[in-house]
Amino acid sequence: MSTLILPVRVTVGGMSANVGTVEIDAAEQVGPQIADMLRAVADVYERAAEEVTSDAPARR
């Protein structure tokens, strides 16, 4: 099995952050793996957005 490890950098407005890596199994189709990763990112974003109120930032 060959694994590609790619860095993930998120930029919003003028701010950027290295947020980790994504591992892709080179023996499998890449598209579905990237789609799964993007779904996971969307889930995390939704949970974070639910934690933010109009008068206070998310607490960690």
Residue pairs with C-beta under 8 A, 6 or more apart in sequence:
1 25
1 26
1 27
2 25
2 26
2 27
3 23
3 24
3 25
3 26
4 23
4 24
4 26
5 21
5 22
5 23
5 24
6 21
6 22
6 23
6 24
7 18
7 20
7 21
8 18
8 19
8 20
8 21
8 22
9 16
9 17
9 18
9 19
10 16
10 17
10 19
22 34
22 37
24 30
24 33
24 34
25 33
48 58
51 58
51 59
52 58
